[in-house]
Amino acid sequence: MTSEQIRQTVLSVLGSIAPEADLQSLDPHVSLRDQLDIDSVDFLNFVIGIHKELGIDIPEADAPKLATIDSCVTYLRSKSEAQGGKK
């Protein structure tokens, strides 16, 4: 899975969590929770959505690694490669 495919999946899941958000204007280096004003339940739903879409297990302890768009892509790409790139 490419970084761009992961990025698009992340944005798609964010769109389902925060449908009113302008996802194209998000800064990839700034906290998603700060930019989208989402609470911990919304963030948990985001993590669950990522798991459902990509089939990547995300331990609770790793949730902070999904803080920004760029950190999501980096983390999910490494997890995808570790799982053999399977969906």
N, CA, C and O atoms as a GROMACS GRO file, in nm:
protein
  348
    1MET      N    1   0.085  -0.118   0.000
    1MET     CA    2   0.000   0.000   0.000
    1MET      C    3   0.090   0.124   0.000
    1MET      O    4   0.183   0.135   0.079
    2THR      N    5   0.060   0.217  -0.089
    2THR     CA    6   0.142   0.337  -0.100
    2THR      C    7   0.105   0.439   0.008
    2THR      O    8  -0.002   0.432   0.069
    3SER      N    9   0.195   0.533   0.028
    3SER     CA   10   0.168   0.641   0.123
    3SER      C   11   0.045   0.720   0.081
    3SER      O   12  -0.035   0.760   0.166
    4GLU      N   13   0.028   0.743  -0.048
    4GLU     CA   14  -0.087   0.820  -0.096
    4GLU      C   15  -0.218   0.744  -0.073
    4GLU      O   16  -0.319   0.804  -0.037
    5GLN      N   17  -0.216   0.613  -0.092
    5GLN     CA   18  -0.336   0.533  -0.064
    5GLN      C   19  -0.372   0.540   0.085
    5GLN      O   20  -0.489   0.551   0.121
    6ILE      N   21  -0.271   0.532   0.168
    6ILE     CA   22  -0.294   0.542   0.313
    6ILE      C   23  -0.348   0.680   0.347
    6ILE      O   24  -0.443   0.692   0.424
    7ARG      N   25  -0.288   0.785   0.290
    7ARG     CA   26  -0.332   0.922   0.317
    7ARG      C   27  -0.480   0.939   0.276
    7ARG      O   28  -0.557   0.999   0.350
    8GLN      N   29  -0.517   0.887   0.161
    8GLN     CA   30  -0.656   0.899   0.116
    8GLN      C   31  -0.751   0.822   0.208
    8GLN      O   32  -0.862   0.867   0.233
    9THR      N   33  -0.708   0.707   0.256
    9THR     CA   34  -0.790   0.631   0.350
    9THR      C   35  -0.808   0.707   0.480
    9THR      O   36  -0.918   0.713   0.535
   10VAL      N   37  -0.699   0.764   0.530
   10VAL     CA   38  -0.705   0.844   0.653
   10VAL      C   39  -0.804   0.959   0.636
   10VAL      O   40  -0.887   0.983   0.723
   11LEU      N   41  -0.795   1.030   0.524
   11LEU     CA   42  -0.886   1.143   0.500
   11LEU      C   43  -1.031   1.096   0.487
   11LEU      O   44  -1.122   1.163   0.534
   12SER      N   45  -1.051   0.982   0.424
   12SER     CA   46  -1.186   0.927   0.410
   12SER      C   47  -1.246   0.895   0.546
   12SER      O   48  -1.361   0.929   0.573
   13VAL      N   49  -1.168   0.830   0.631
   13VAL     CA   50  -1.217   0.796   0.766
   13VAL      C   51  -1.242   0.923   0.846
   13VAL      O   52  -1.341   0.932   0.918
   14LEU      N   53  -1.153   1.021   0.833
   14LEU     CA   54  -1.175   1.149   0.902
   14LEU      C   55  -1.304   1.215   0.855
   14LEU      O   56  -1.377   1.275   0.934
   15GLY      N   57  -1.331   1.203   0.726
   15GLY     CA   58  -1.453   1.261   0.671
   15GLY      C   59  -1.579   1.200   0.731
   15GLY      O   60  -1.681   1.267   0.744
   16SER      N   61  -1.571   1.073   0.766
   16SER     CA   62  -1.688   1.009   0.828
   16SER      C   63  -1.700   1.049   0.975
   16SER      O   64  -1.810   1.047   1.031
   17ILE      N   65  -1.590   1.084   1.038
   17ILE     CA   66  -1.591   1.126   1.179
   17ILE      C   67  -1.629   1.274   1.192
   17ILE      O   68  -1.703   1.312   1.282
   18ALA      N   69  -1.577   1.355   1.101
   18ALA     CA   70  -1.601   1.500   1.104
   18ALA      C   71  -1.646   1.546   0.965
   18ALA      O   72  -1.568   1.608   0.892
   19PRO      N   73  -1.771   1.515   0.928
   19PRO     CA   74  -1.818   1.543   0.793
   19PRO      C   75  -1.818   1.691   0.755
   19PRO      O   76  -1.816   1.725   0.637
   20GLU      N   77  -1.821   1.778   0.853
   20GLU     CA   78  -1.824   1.922   0.825
   20GLU      C   79  -1.684   1.980   0.801
   20GLU      O   80  -1.672   2.096   0.761
   21ALA      N   81  -1.582   1.902   0.824
   21ALA     CA   82  -1.444   1.951   0.813
   21ALA      C   83  -1.400   1.966   0.668
   21ALA      O   84  -1.438   1.889   0.581
   22ASP      N   85  -1.317   2.068   0.646
   22ASP     CA   86  -1.253   2.087   0.515
   22ASP      C   87  -1.122   2.009   0.518
   22ASP      O   88  -1.018   2.062   0.558
   23LEU      N   89  -1.128   1.885   0.477
   23LEU     CA   90  -1.013   1.795   0.490
   23LEU      C   91  -0.894   1.837   0.405
   23LEU      O   92  -0.780   1.809   0.440
   24GLN      N   93  -0.920   1.905   0.294
   24GLN     CA   94  -0.811   1.947   0.207
   24GLN      C   95  -0.728   2.060   0.268
   24GLN      O   96  -0.614   2.084   0.226
   25SER      N   97  -0.783   2.129   0.368
   25SER     CA   98  -0.709   2.239   0.430
   25SER      C   99  -0.633   2.196   0.555
   25SER      O  100  -0.568   2.279   0.620
   26LEU      N  101  -0.639   2.069   0.590
   26LEU     CA  102  -0.569   2.022   0.710
   26LEU      C  103  -0.418   2.030   0.692
   26LEU      O  104  -0.365   1.997   0.585
   27ASP      N  105  -0.351   2.074   0.796
   27ASP     CA  106  -0.204   2.077   0.796
   27ASP      C  107  -0.158   1.936   0.836
   27ASP      O  108  -0.193   1.889   0.944
   28PRO      N  109  -0.080   1.869   0.751
   28PRO     CA  110  -0.041   1.730   0.780
   28PRO      C  111   0.053   1.716   0.900
   28PRO      O  112   0.081   1.604   0.943
   29HIS      N  113   0.101   1.828   0.953
   29HIS     CA  114   0.196   1.824   1.065
   29HIS      C  115   0.133   1.865   1.199
   29HIS      O  116   0.200   1.862   1.302
   30VAL      N  117   0.006   1.902   1.197
   30VAL     CA  118  -0.061   1.952   1.317
   30VAL      C  119  -0.161   1.848   1.366
   30VAL      O  120  -0.224   1.778   1.287
   31SER      N  121  -0.175   1.840   1.496
   31SER     CA  122  -0.264   1.743   1.559
   31SER      C  123  -0.404   1.745   1.498
   31SER      O  124  -0.466   1.851   1.484
   32LEU      N  125  -0.452   1.627   1.462
   32LEU     CA  126  -0.587   1.615   1.407
   32LEU      C  127  -0.691   1.657   1.510
   32LEU      O  128  -0.790   1.723   1.475
   33ARG      N  129  -0.670   1.621   1.633
   33ARG     CA  130  -0.766   1.655   1.738
   33ARG      C  131  -0.778   1.805   1.754
   33ARG      O  132  -0.888   1.857   1.778
   34ASP      N  133  -0.667   1.876   1.741
   34ASP     CA  134  -0.670   2.023   1.752
   34ASP      C  135  -0.736   2.086   1.629
   34ASP      O  136  -0.818   2.177   1.642
   35GLN      N  137  -0.702   2.037   1.512
   35GLN     CA  138  -0.756   2.095   1.389
   35GLN      C  139  -0.904   2.069   1.369
   35GLN      O  140  -0.978   2.154   1.320
   36LEU      N  141  -0.948   1.950   1.408
   36LEU     CA  142  -1.087   1.911   1.386
   36LEU      C  143  -1.174   1.926   1.509
   36LEU      O  144  -1.296   1.905   1.503
   37ASP      N  145  -1.112   1.961   1.621
   37ASP     CA  146  -1.184   1.976   1.747
   37ASP      C  147  -1.267   1.851   1.778
   37ASP      O  148  -1.385   1.858   1.810
   38ILE      N  149  -1.200   1.734   1.767
   38ILE     CA  150  -1.266   1.608   1.798
   38ILE      C  151  -1.228   1.563   1.938
   38ILE      O  152  -1.117   1.588   1.985
   39ASP      N  153  -1.320   1.495   2.003
   39ASP     CA  154  -1.293   1.448   2.139
   39ASP      C  155  -1.234   1.307   2.135
   39ASP      O  156  -1.209   1.251   2.029
   40SER      N  157  -1.211   1.252   2.253
   40SER     CA  158  -1.145   1.122   2.261
   40SER      C  159  -1.231   1.010   2.201
   40SER      O  160  -1.178   0.914   2.145
   41VAL      N  161  -1.363   1.020   2.213
   41VAL     CA  162  -1.451   0.918   2.154
   41VAL      C  163  -1.442   0.924   2.002
   41VAL      O  164  -1.434   0.820   1.936
   42ASP      N  165  -1.443   1.044   1.946
   42ASP     CA  166  -1.429   1.059   1.801
   42ASP      C  167  -1.294   1.005   1.755
   42ASP      O  168  -1.284   0.940   1.650
   43PHE      N  169  -1.190   1.032   1.832
   43PHE     CA  170  -1.058   0.984   1.795
   43PHE      C  171  -1.054   0.831   1.800
   43PHE      O  172  -0.993   0.767   1.713
   44LEU      N  173  -1.116   0.773   1.900
   44LEU     CA  174  -1.125   0.626   1.908
   44LEU      C  175  -1.200   0.571   1.787
   44LEU      O  176  -1.159   0.470   1.730
   45ASN      N  177  -1.307   0.636   1.748
   45ASN     CA  178  -1.382   0.594   1.629
   45ASN      C  179  -1.296   0.606   1.503
   45ASN      O  180  -1.308   0.526   1.411
   46PHE      N  181  -1.210   0.706   1.499
   46PHE     CA  182  -1.116   0.722   1.389
   46PHE      C  183  -1.020   0.603   1.384
   46PHE      O  184  -0.997   0.545   1.278
   47VAL      N  185  -0.964   0.566   1.498
   47VAL     CA  186  -0.871   0.452   1.505
   47VAL      C  187  -0.942   0.323   1.463
   47VAL      O  188  -0.886   0.243   1.389
   48ILE      N  189  -1.064   0.304   1.510
   48ILE     CA  190  -1.142   0.185   1.473
   48ILE      C  191  -1.170   0.187   1.323
   48ILE      O  192  -1.162   0.083   1.257
   49GLY      N  193  -1.204   0.304   1.269
   49GLY     CA  194  -1.230   0.315   1.126
   49GLY      C  195  -1.108   0.282   1.042
   49GLY      O  196  -1.119   0.215   0.939
   50ILE      N  197  -0.992   0.327   1.086
   50ILE     CA  198  -0.866   0.296   1.016
   50ILE      C  199  -0.844   0.144   1.018
   50ILE      O  200  -0.809   0.085   0.916
   51HIS      N  201  -0.866   0.083   1.132
   51HIS     CA  202  -0.851  -0.062   1.143
   51HIS      C  203  -0.944  -0.134   1.046
   51HIS      O  204  -0.903  -0.227   0.976
   52LYS      N  205  -1.070  -0.092   1.042
   52LYS     CA  206  -1.168  -0.156   0.954
   52LYS      C  207  -1.130  -0.140   0.807
   52LYS      O  208  -1.140  -0.234   0.729
   53GLU      N  209  -1.086  -0.022   0.769
   53GLU     CA  210  -1.055   0.006   0.628
   53GLU      C  211  -0.927  -0.063   0.581
   53GLU      O  212  -0.920  -0.114   0.470
   54LEU      N  213  -0.825  -0.063   0.667
   54LEU     CA  214  -0.694  -0.114   0.626
   54LEU      C  215  -0.663  -0.253   0.679
   54LEU      O  216  -0.570  -0.318   0.631
   55GLY      N  217  -0.740  -0.299   0.777
   55GLY     CA  218  -0.712  -0.430   0.834
   55GLY      C  219  -0.584  -0.434   0.915
   55GLY      O  220  -0.523  -0.539   0.931
   56ILE      N  221  -0.544  -0.319   0.965
   56ILE     CA  222  -0.421  -0.309   1.044
   56ILE      C  223  -0.457  -0.298   1.191
   56ILE      O  224  -0.534  -0.211   1.232
   57ASP      N  225  -0.401  -0.389   1.270
   57ASP     CA  226  -0.422  -0.383   1.415
   57ASP      C  227  -0.346  -0.265   1.473
   57ASP      O  228  -0.227  -0.247   1.446
   58ILE      N  229  -0.417  -0.184   1.553
   58ILE     CA  230  -0.356  -0.067   1.615
   58ILE      C  231  -0.375  -0.080   1.765
   58ILE      O  232  -0.484  -0.054   1.816
   59PRO      N  233  -0.270  -0.121   1.836
   59PRO     CA  234  -0.281  -0.132   1.982
   59PRO      C  235  -0.313   0.005   2.044
   59PRO      O  236  -0.271   0.109   1.993
   60GLU      N  237  -0.386   0.002   2.153
   60GLU     CA  238  -0.423   0.127   2.221
   60GLU      C  239  -0.300   0.213   2.252
   60GLU      O  240  -0.306   0.335   2.243
   61ALA      N  241  -0.192   0.149   2.288
   61ALA     CA  242  -0.069   0.223   2.321
   61ALA      C  243  -0.011   0.297   2.201
   61ALA      O  244   0.064   0.393   2.218
   62ASP      N  245  -0.047   0.254   2.080
   62ASP     CA  246   0.004   0.319   1.959
   62ASP      C  247  -0.085   0.431   1.908
   62ASP      O  248  -0.047   0.501   1.814
   63ALA      N  249  -0.203   0.450   1.966
   63ALA     CA  250  -0.296   0.553   1.920
   63ALA      C  251  -0.231   0.692   1.910
   63ALA      O  252  -0.260   0.765   1.815
   64PRO      N  253  -0.143   0.731   2.004
   64PRO     CA  254  -0.080   0.863   1.991
   64PRO      C  255   0.006   0.878   1.863
   64PRO      O  256   0.034   0.989   1.820
   65LYS      N  257   0.045   0.767   1.805
   65LYS     CA  258   0.124   0.772   1.681
   65LYS      C  259   0.038   0.813   1.562
   65LYS      O  260   0.090   0.834   1.452
   66LEU      N  261  -0.092   0.825   1.583
   66LEU     CA  262  -0.184   0.867   1.478
   66LEU      C  263  -0.229   1.012   1.497
   66LEU      O  264  -0.338   1.050   1.453
   67ALA      N  265  -0.147   1.091   1.562
   67ALA     CA  266  -0.185   1.228   1.599
   67ALA      C  267  -0.201   1.322   1.480
   67ALA      O  268  -0.290   1.407   1.481
   68THR      N  269  -0.118   1.308   1.378
   68THR     CA  270  -0.123   1.396   1.262
   68THR      C  271  -0.142   1.311   1.135
   68THR      O  272  -0.127   1.189   1.138
   69ILE      N  273  -0.174   1.376   1.026
   69ILE     CA  274  -0.188   1.301   0.901
   69ILE      C  275  -0.055   1.235   0.865
   69ILE      O  276  -0.051   1.117   0.831
   70ASP      N  277   0.054   1.311   0.874
   70ASP     CA  278   0.184   1.255   0.839
   70ASP      C  279   0.224   1.140   0.931
   70ASP      O  280   0.278   1.040   0.884
   71SER      N  281   0.197   1.153   1.061
   71SER     CA  282   0.233   1.045   1.152
   71SER      C  283   0.145   0.923   1.128
   71SER      O  284   0.190   0.810   1.145
   72CYS      N  285   0.020   0.944   1.088
   72CYS     CA  286  -0.068   0.831   1.051
   72CYS      C  287  -0.008   0.755   0.934
   72CYS      O  288   0.001   0.633   0.936
   73VAL      N  289   0.031   0.829   0.830
   73VAL     CA  290   0.085   0.766   0.710
   73VAL      C  291   0.211   0.687   0.744
   73VAL      O  292   0.225   0.572   0.702
   74THR      N  293   0.302   0.747   0.819
   74THR     CA  294   0.427   0.682   0.855
   74THR      C  295   0.401   0.555   0.936
   74THR      O  296   0.455   0.449   0.906
   75TYR      N  297   0.317   0.566   1.038
   75TYR     CA  298   0.288   0.452   1.124
   75TYR      C  299   0.217   0.342   1.046
   75TYR      O  300   0.256   0.225   1.053
   76LEU      N  301   0.113   0.378   0.973
   76LEU     CA  302   0.033   0.278   0.903
   76LEU      C  303   0.112   0.212   0.789
   76LEU      O  304   0.092   0.094   0.761
   77ARG      N  305   0.198   0.287   0.726
   77ARG     CA  306   0.281   0.229   0.620
   77ARG      C  307   0.375   0.124   0.679
   77ARG      O  308   0.390   0.015   0.623
   78SER      N  309   0.438   0.156   0.792
   78SER     CA  310   0.529   0.058   0.853
   78SER      C  311   0.453  -0.065   0.902
   78SER      O  312   0.503  -0.177   0.890
   79LYS      N  313   0.333  -0.046   0.957
   79LYS     CA  314   0.252  -0.160   1.002
   79LYS      C  315   0.206  -0.243   0.882
   79LYS      O  316   0.206  -0.366   0.889
   80SER      N  317   0.169  -0.177   0.774
   80SER     CA  318   0.127  -0.247   0.653
   80SER      C  319   0.239  -0.332   0.597
   80SER      O  320   0.218  -0.446   0.558
   81GLU      N  321   0.359  -0.275   0.592
   81GLU     CA  322   0.474  -0.349   0.541
   81GLU      C  323   0.508  -0.466   0.633
   81GLU      O  324   0.548  -0.572   0.585
   82ALA      N  325   0.493  -0.447   0.764
   82ALA     CA  326   0.521  -0.554   0.860
   82ALA      C  327   0.422  -0.670   0.844
   82ALA      O  328   0.454  -0.785   0.870
   83GLN      N  329   0.300  -0.635   0.801
   83GLN     CA  330   0.198  -0.739   0.781
   83GLN      C  331   0.201  -0.792   0.637
   83GLN      O  332   0.111  -0.866   0.597
   84GLY      N  333   0.300  -0.755   0.562
   84GLY     CA  334   0.313  -0.805   0.426
   84GLY      C  335   0.229  -0.730   0.326
   84GLY      O  336   0.206  -0.779   0.215
   85GLY      N  337   0.183  -0.608   0.363
   85GLY     CA  338   0.107  -0.528   0.271
   85GLY      C  339  -0.034  -0.576   0.245
   85GLY      O  340  -0.099  -0.531   0.151
   86LYS      N  341  -0.081  -0.668   0.328
   86LYS     CA  342  -0.215  -0.724   0.310
   86LYS      C  343  -0.321  -0.630   0.363
   86LYS      O  344  -0.298  -0.558   0.460
   87LYS      N  345  -0.436  -0.632   0.298
   87LYS     CA  346  -0.549  -0.556   0.349
   87LYS      C  347  -0.637  -0.648   0.428
   87LYS      O  348  -0.739  -0.606   0.481
   0.00000   0.00000   0.00000
